Amino acid sequence: MGDIHDLEIGAPGPFLPPWENALKNAKTIDSLGYDSMAFPDHFAGFIPESIWTSDVTPLAFLQQSPHTYYELATIMGACAAVTERVKLVSSVTEPIRRHPALIAQTFLTLDHISGGRAILGIGAGEIENTEPYGLTYSGQFGRLREALRIIRMIWDTHAPFDFEGKYWKLKDAVISLRPSVEGRPPPIWIAAHGPKMLELAAEYGDGWLPTILQPKDYGERLRTIQAHRKKKDRTGVFTPALWNWCILDNEPSECERMLNTPLAKAFALLLPASEWKKLGYDHPFGKEFHSLTDYIPMRYNRETTLKAMDAVPQSVLENFYMTGDAESMIKRLEDYAAQGLKHMILWNASGMFDLSKTKSSYGVMKEILSYVKG
């Protein structure tokens, strides 16, 4: 059973223009004592532009499109250069848009810029960031497995090497950049949910970074990883992490109101159909729908999306988001810590659903951080 006071707490890193705000936010996250900043790696966002209108979200007044992201490595390097202690996590990248040799070099570079604070969060990828750009999403699991082998080979040797795989064939490949501290390459945290991915996390991961899991489900999957690690004789440091969406306010009624805003419902459509089924509902996008493998928001028109949003039940919203004041959030974190969680990235989305709640919701975050750091 884990102690909540041993829990590390992360926040989203800045990934939107203007850079002046991003710079200020990075410094603030560092100075407040957060343990990590997590950076998404996206071309496209999770929301169809067909509903990115002021009647659905006030963010439409501030941001022209939901598909607005700084490039991952550039913004991580820039934020690393202006911070001193906070870890920087990619949450997460994938080896479809980025060659594994480039990933290996990029994160060694970030390791140097940050003085050893960079963490490679990596997964199999999302179809919305690949297929529309002419990149094949098929074979994503095998591709990730090969990529992890190549990254480890590069980090283990500065000599030229060969690799013969299904997806990559390397001959006399060499990257001689070494970690900032010899023998200590960046940790690899793997975004894994299904059985094959959990085994991969055990084999190649120094940590595990899933998203949107209830404490009981989290604990069951973590025990699966630990069993695989034992079989594979993996004995090094392993960090069980989690990335969850939050809606925060001191008033339960305000959390409830934000939970039921149109944009909050639109994001909740990302919860896989398998999770809807557990709650007794069919996903409006189909009984087999899984956002990572099926969802390309740019292809969903306004009518289809609004109809789906109307079909999101309260129990799905409550499953997708962690909500409440500092006290109730701390209780939830204790439940996760009891299941073995060591690092929680809390994505405070409150301001996305009500701009006027941005400041107050971060006040709740500060209370949570203060208690956990105790």
NUMI-655089 format. One record per residue: residue in one letter; x, y, z of N, C-alpha, C, CB in turn. Coordinates in steps of 0.2 Angstrom, whole numbers, plus 5000, padded with zeros to 4 digits. Atoms other than C-alpha are relative to their C-alpha. Glycine has a CB too. Example, Ala and Ser with C-alpha at 12.3 -4.5 7.8 and 13.67 -1.06 7.14 Angstrom:
2
A500449945000506249785039500450065000499550005006
S499649944999506849955036499650055003500250024993
//
This chain:
374
M500449945000500050005000500450065000499550005006
G499649945000500750174995499850055004500150024992
D500249944996500850335005499950054995500650015005
I500249945005500050484996500650055001499450035002
H499449954999501550585003500649984996500150015007
D499450025004502750484992499850014993500149935001
L500350005006501650524977500350074996499350014999
E499849945004502450644963499450024996500649984996
I500649975004501250764955500250044994499650055005
G499849975007501350824937499450054998500349964995
A500549965003500450954927500250014993500050085003
P499950005008500250984908500550064999499450024996
G499549945002501751084901499750044995500649974997
P500349955005501351234890500149974993500350075001
F499950025007501051184872499650044995499749935000
L500449955004500051334865500350065000499350015003
P499849935000500551504859499650045004500050034992
P499449975002500951634863500649985005500050085001
W499450024997502751594868500150035007500650004996
E499949974993502751724882499749975005499850084999
N500450034995501351644891500349935002499349994998
A499750064999502151474889500650005004500249964993
L499349994996503851534896499850015007500450064997
K500249984993502951614911499749945003499550055000
N500450064997501851454914500649955002499549974995
A499450054999503451334913500350025006500550004994
K499649984994504351444926499549995006500250074999
T500550014994502751444937499949935002499350034998
I500150074999502551254936500649985004499949964994
D499450024997504351234941500150035007500650034996
S500049974993504251364956499549985005500050084999
L500650024995502651294963500249935003499450004997
G499850074997503551124966499749944997499850005007
Y500350065004502651014953500649964999499650024994
D499450045001503750864950500149994992499849935003
S499950015007503450854931499550054996499849934998
M500449975005502750944916499949954994500350074997
A500150055005501950834903499750034993499449955002
F500149965007501950884884499749954995500650024998
P500350055006500750804871500450014994499250034999
D499750005007501350764854499549994995500649945000
H500550005005500050804842500150044994499350025003
F500149955006499750874824499350025001500149964994
A500749984999497850864827499849995007499649954995
G500350014994496750884842499549955001499850075002
F500550054999495450784850499350024998500049985007
I500749975001493950894845499950024993499950065005
P500149985007493150914828500050074999499449964997
E500149935001493351084821499350024999500550034994
S500749995002491551074816499650035006499649944997
I500349984994491051104834500450055004499849945005
W499549954997492451234838499750074999500749994998
T500449945000491151374840499950035007499449994995
S500149974994490751494853499449985004499950084999
D500550034996489151414858500249935003499449994995
V499850064997490051254862500650015005500349954994
T499449984995491651324870500250074999500649954998
P499749935000492251494875500750004997499950035007
L499350005003493951444869500050024993500349935001
A500149985007493351474852500250074999499449984997
F499949925000493551664856500850015000499750035005
L499349994998495351634861500549964995500249985007
Q499550045004496051504849499649984994500249935004
Q500450015006495551484831499849934998500550024994
S500150075002495651294830500249965006500449984994
P499850054994495651144842500749964998499549955001
H499450045003497151074831500650055001499949984993
T499549965000498451194838500549985006499850075002
Y499550034996500051124846500750024998500049925000
Y499349995001501851174848500349934998500450045005
E499750065001503051044841500449975007500650014994
L499850034994503550924855500750025003499949935000
A499349994998505450924856500250075001500449964995
T499849924999505651114853499750035006499750034994
I500349974994504451164867500349965006499249995000
M499750034994505151034879500750035001500149924999
G499349985000506951094875500050085003500450004994
A500149934998506351274877499850015008499550044996
C500250004993505551244894500549975004499349965001
A499550034996506951134900500550065001500449944996
A499549954999508151284897499850065005500150034993
V500249954995507051404908499849975007499550044997
T500250034994506751284922500649965004499449955000
E499450034996507851204936499949935003500150055005
R500150064997507051054944499549954998499950025007
V500650045002505450994936500249954994499450054997
K499950055006505450834925499650024994499949935003
L500349985006504950854907499849934997500450044996
V500350075003503850704900499750014994499649975006
S500450005006503250674883499449955001500449984993
S500650044998501450614885499550004994499750025006
V499450045001501650534873500250004993499949925002
T499850005007502650524857499949934997500750024999
E500150075003502650374845500549994994499349994997
P499550015005503850294832499749994993500449945001
I500350005006502750324817500250064996499249995000
R499849935003503050514814500750015001499650055003
R499349994998504750504822500449934999500150035007
H499550065000506150374817500349985007500550014994
P499750014994506750284832500750025002500049925001
A499349975000508550344829499950075002500449994994
L500149934999507850524829499750005008499550034995
I500350004993506850484846500649995005499549955001
A499450024995508450414854500450075000500449944997
Q499649945000509450574848499750065004500250014993
T500449944997508050694853500050005007499350004997
F500050004992507950634871500650005003499649935002
L499449994998509750624873500250075000500649964996
T499949935000509850804868499650035005499850034993
L500449984994508450844880500349995007499249984999
D499750024994509350754893500650055002500349934999
H499449954999510850874891499750075002500450004994
I500349934999509751034890499750005007499550014995
S500350004993508850984906500449985006499449954999
G499650024994510250914916499749935003500150055005
G500350074998509450734916499350005003500449985006
R500750004997507650784919499549984994499850085002
A500450025006506950724902499849935001500350014993
I500350075000505750564902499749994993499549995006
L500350015006505350484886499349965001500549954995
G500750034999503450444887499849984992499550045003
I500150025007503050334871499549955000500749974998
G500550055001501650234865499949984992499350035002
A500150025007500950154849499750054995499549945000
G500249945004500250314843499250004999500349994993
E500749985002498550384837499850014993499750065005
I500150005008497750364820499950074998499349964999
E500149935002497250554820500650034998499650035006
N499449965001499050604820500449964995500450005006
T499650045005499650474807499649994993500149935003
E500450025006498350414794499950064995499449965001
P500149945004497850594788500650034997499650055004
Y499449975002499650634785500449954995500450025006
G499750055005499950484773500549955004500450044995
L499650044996500750384787499649945002500350035006
T500450064998500150204790500049995007500349944996
Y500150014993499450164807500049925001499450035002
S500050074999499449974804500649985003499849964993
G499450034997500649864813500350055006500549994995
Q499749954995500850004827500349965006499450045002
F499750034994501249874841500749974998499549945002
G499350035002502649784831500550064999499949964994
R499549945001503349954826500250035006499650054996
L499849974993503350014844500649955003499450015004
R499550054998504249854849500750004997499749925000
E499450005004505549864836500450075002499950004993
A499749934998505850054840500350005007499450055000
L499850004994506050024858500749965000499649965005
R499450045000507449894854500550044997499949934996
I499649965004508250014842500350065005499850034994
I499849954996508250154855500449985006499350035004
R499650034994508950044869500749994997499749945002
M499450015004510349994856500450065000499949964994
I499649935001510850174853500250025006499550054996
W499849984994510850214871500549965003499450015005
D499650054997511850064875500750004997499849935000
T499450005004513250094862500150064996500149934996
H499849945005514150234853500349974994500550055003
A499750035006514750104840499549994995500449945002
P500550025005513950074823499749935001500450004993
F500450074999512649934823499549994995499650005007
D500450025005511549834812499349985004500249944996
F500750024997509649804815499649974994499650055004
E500450035006508549684804499349995003500449934998
G500750014998506749704808499550004994499850065005
K500650005005505049704799499950074998499449975003
Y500249935001504849894800500650044999499650035006
W499449965001506649954801500649954998500250045006
K499450035002508249894793500650055001500049964993
L499449954999509849984799500649964999500050025008
K499450035001511549944793500650065001500149984992
D499449954998513150034801499750065003500450014994
A500349944997511950154810500450025006499249995002
V499649974994512850264823499750065003500750004999
I500149944996512350394836500450005006499250015001
S499650014994513750424848499950055005500750014997
L500249954995512950564858499949955006499450044999
R500150044994512950494876499650045005500749985004
P500449964995511850534891500450055004499749955005
S499649954997512350684901500349975006499550065003
V499750044995512750564915500149934997499750005007
E499850075004513650404907499649955004500749995000
G500450064997512550254910499350015002500449975005
R500749984998510950354914499650034995500150045006
P500449975006509950374898499350025003499949954995
P500649984998508250454900499549945001499650044995
P500450054999506950344908499549994994499650015007
I500550015005505650264896499449985004500249954995
W500650014997503850274902499549984994499750065004
I500450035005502650164891499350015001500249934998
A500749994999500850214888499749934998499750064995
A500250065001500050044889499349995003500549945002
H500650024997498249974892499849934999499450054997
G500250075002497949814883500649955002499949994993
P499550054998498849644887500750004997499749934999
K499450005003500149654874500550065002499949994992
M499649934998500649834878500249995007499550064999
L499750004993500749794897500649965000499449975004
E499450045000501949654893500650044997499949944996
L499549965003502949774882500350055005499850044994
A499849954995502949904896500549975006499450035004
A499650034995503649774908500749984997499749935002
E499450025004505049724895500550054999499849964994
Y499649945002505649894890499950065004499850014993
G500149944996504950014902500350015006499250015001
D499849984993505650114917499450035003500650054999
G500649974997503850174920499449984995500150075001
W500750015004502050154914499650065001499749945004
L500449935001501050304908499349994997500450054997
P500650015003499250254905499650065001499649945002
T500449944999497750374905499349985002500050054995
I500750014998495950374912499849935002499650024994
L500150064997495950224923499750015007500649955000
Q500250004993494950194939500549965004499349975000
P499550034996495950144954500149935000499950025007
K500050075000495449964954500349974993499349975001
D499750025007495849944935500750015000499650044995
Y499349985000497450034938500449955003500150075003
G499750054996497949914951500149934997499749995007
E500050065004497549764941500549994995499349984997
R499550005006498549814926500750015003499850064996
L499350004997500049864937500249945003499950055006
R499850074998500049694945500249954994499449975004
T499850035007500049624927500750014998499550014995
I499349985002501549724923500549975005500150085000
Q499550034995502449674939500149935000499750025007
A499950075001502149494936500449994994499349964999
H499650005005502849514919500850025001499850044994
R499349984998504349604926500449955004500050075004
K499750064996504649464938500349954996499549985005
K499850065005504649334924500650024996499449984996
K499449985004505849434914500650035004499850064995
D499549984995506949474929500250074999500649954998
R499949925000506749664927500050025007499550034995
T500049984993507349734943500250075002500649955004
G499949934999507749914940499450045003500350034994
V500549954998506850064946499450004995500250075001
F500650005004505050064939499550055003499749934999
T500549954998503850214940499349994997500350074999
P500750015002501950174939499750085000499649965005
A500249935000501250344933499350004997500450044995
L500649995003499550404927499850074998499449975005
W500149945003498850544917499250015000500350014993
N500749995000497050604921499750074999499749975007
W500349935001495850744916499650015007499549994994
C500349984994495150844931499650064999500650025005
I500449945000493750964934500050025008499349994997
L499849984993494151064951499650065002500750015001
D500349944997493151184961499849985008499350024996
N500150014993492751204980499249995001500150065004
E500750015000490851194976499849944995499650064998
P500150065004490251014970499550024995499649955005
S500449985006488851104960500350034994499450055003
E499749975006490051204950500449944996500550055003
C499750065004491051034946499549974996500349955005
E500650035003489350964941499850044994499449995004
R500249955005488951114930500649994994500050075002
M499450015005490751104921500049934997500650025003
L500050075003490550914919499549994995499949955006
N500550005005489050944909500050054995499350005004
T499949955006489651074897500149964994500650055002
P499950035006489651034879500749974998499850044994
L499350025002491551024877500249955005500550065001
A499850064996491750914892499749934998499750015008
K500350065003490550794884500349984994499250014998
A499750025006491450804868500749965001500250074996
F499350034998493150754876499849935003500350045006
A500250064997492150614885499949944995499450005005
L500150055006491850534868500649964999499850044994
L499450045001493650474869500049945004500650055002
L500050064996493250344882499849954996499550015006
P500250055004493250184873499349965001500649945000
A500750044999491650084869500049955005499849974993
S500050054995492249944880499950035007500749975000
E500149974993492250064895499250025000500450065001
W500749995000490450124890499649945001499850034993
K500450074999489849944889500049985007500349954996
K500050024993490449914907499550045004500750015003
L500549954997489350064912499349994998500250074999
G500750015002487849994903499850044994499550015005
Y500249965006487950104887500449984994500150075002
D499750015006488350084869500350074998499549984994
H499749945002489550214862499750034994500849994999
P500449975006488750334849500449994994499850075001
F499650015006490150304837500149924998500750035001
G500050075002489950114837500249965006500549994995
K499950044994490049964849500849985001499649944999
E499350015000491949934844500450065000500249954994
F499749945001492450114844500650005005499650065001
H499449984996494250154851500350064997500449945001
S499849945002494850324850500750004997500050065005
L499350005003496650284847500149974993500549965005
T499950035006496350174833499550024994499949925001
D500549985005494750244825499850074999499449965003
Y500349935000494450424829500550054996499950035007
I499749955004494950554816499550065000500249984993
P500549954998494050714823499850044993500250045005
M500149965006494250804806499549984996500750014996
R500550035004493050684798499349995003500249934998
Y500750004997491550714810499750064999500149985008
N500349935001490350844805499650025006499549994994
R500349974994489450954817499449965002499850074998
E500650034998487750864817500249935003499649994994
T499850064997488550694820500350015007500549964995
T499749994994489650764834499550025005500650054999
L500549974995488250864843499649945002499650064997
K500450054998487150714842500349955005499849964994
A499650044996488550604850500150035007500649984997
M499949964994488850734863499449995005500250074999
D500650004996487050734868499849935003499450014995
A500150074997487150544871500549985005500149954994
V499550024994488550554884499650005006500650055000
P500450004994487750494900500550025006499849935002
Q499649984994488250554917500549965003499550025006
S499550054998489150394922500650004996499749935001
V499450005005490350404907500450075002499850014993
L499649944998490750584912500349995007499550065001
E499750014993491050534930500649955000499549985005
N499550055001492150394924500650034996499849944995
F499549975004493150504912500450055004499750034994
Y499749944996493550654924500049985007499650064999
M500049994993494150664941499750075002500849995003
T500349934999493150804949499950015008499350004997
G500149984993492950894966500450055003500149935004
D499649954996493751004979500749965002499750035006
A499450034998495450974986500049945004500550055004
E500150064995494850855000499849944996499550025005
S500250065004493950744988500549974995499350014996
M499550025005495350744975500649965004500350064997
I499550034996496550694989499849935002500250045007
K500350074998495450544994500149964994499350015002
R499950045006495450484976500849994999499850044994
L499350015001497350504975500349955005500450075001
E499950054995497450404991499849934998499750015007
D500350065003496450264982500549984995499350014997
Y499550025005497750264968500649985003500150064995
A499450014997499250274979500049935003500250055006
A500150074997498550114988500149954995499350005003
Q499950055005498550024971500750004997499550024994
G499350005003500350074968500350054996500249934997
L499849945004500350234959500550045003499450054999
K499449964997501950334961500050074997500649974999
H499949935003501750484949499350024996500650004995
M500749985003500050574945500150064996499550005005
I500049945004499950694931499350024999500349994992
L500749975000498350804934499950054995499950025007
W500149955006497750884918499350045002499949964994
N500649964997496651024926499750034994500250065005
A500449985006495351054912499550055001499749944996
S500649964998494151164922500050074996500150025007
G500049945003494651324913499849994993500750045000
M500250015007494251244896499250005000500349934998
F500750004999492451224902499750065003499849945004
D500349934997492251394911500750045001499649995006
L499449964999493651524908500150035007500050054994
S500049964994493151614924500349955006499350025002
K499850054994493651454934500849984999499649934999
T499350015001495451454928500450015006500350044994
K499649984994496251544943499849965006499950075001
S500250034994495151464956500249925000499250015001
S499850075001495451284949500749995002499849974993
Y499350014999497251304950500250025008500550054996
G499949994993497051364968499949935004499550055003
V500250074998496251194971500649954999499449974997
M499450045001497751114963500650025005500350024993
K499549984996498951214974499949975007500050075001
E500150034994498051144989500149925000499250015002
I499950075001498150964983500849995000499849974993
L499350005001500050994979500350015007500350054996
S499749994993500351064997499949945004499650075002
Y500250054996499450925005500549944999499349975000
V499650065002500350784995500850015002500049994993
K499349984998502050874998500150005008500350064997
G500050004993501550885016500650025004499949935002
//
